[in-house]
């Protein structure tokens, strides 16, 4: 098997900057829309997680509440 990073090491900061610039040149015009949709996705994910947490807290509160006995 051939592992290219095993012989040359991980890319340094300069190489990462060059790779970032190339990606920016290739995808620069679509980048704002991609970031906007990613941000909306993160917000929706957080809302979903909060909803699940609220359901769990509500179920725990119902379970912890003392049960009322019927008196006849």
N, C-alpha and C positions, 0 to 999 in steps of 0.2 A: 504494500500500500504506500501511497505517496501523500505525505502531509506537507504542504508547502510552508506552513508556518513553523514547522518543526526545525527547518534549516535556517530560515531567515528571521524568525521571531515575529512578534505582533507588530502591526504597522504603528509607526510613531505618530506624534502630533502633526508633523508636517504632511505626512502621507494622508492622514485623516482629513486635514484641511483641503488638500487637493481633491480627494474623493468627494467631499462635501460640495466643493465648487462645481465639480462636474455634474453632480446630481442636481444642483441648483440651476445650472445652465440647461439641463435636459428637461426638468420638470418645473421650472420656475413659474411659468404662466398658469399652471394648474395648482400650484402649491397653496395659495390662499383658500381656494374652495375645498381642498382636501383637509386642511387644518380646521376650517369652519365646520365641516361635517364631522370631523373627529371630535371636536369640542361638543357638538350637539349630542353625539353618541355617549360621551362621558357623562354629560348632564342627565341623559335619560337613564343611564346605568345607575347613577347615584340615586335618582328618584325611585328606581325599582328596588334598590337595596334598602332605602329608607322605608318603603312600603312594607317590605318583608320584616324589617325590624319592628315596625309598628304593630304588625299582626302578631309577632312573637310576644311583644310586650303585652298586648291586649289579652292574649291567651294565658299568659303567666299571671296577669292581674285577676282574671276570672277564676283561675285555679287556686290562687292564694286567698281569695275572698271567702269569708266564713259562709257556710251554707245556712240558709234560713230554714228552720224547721216549721212545718205546718202545725198549728195548734188548733185543736178542735174543741 
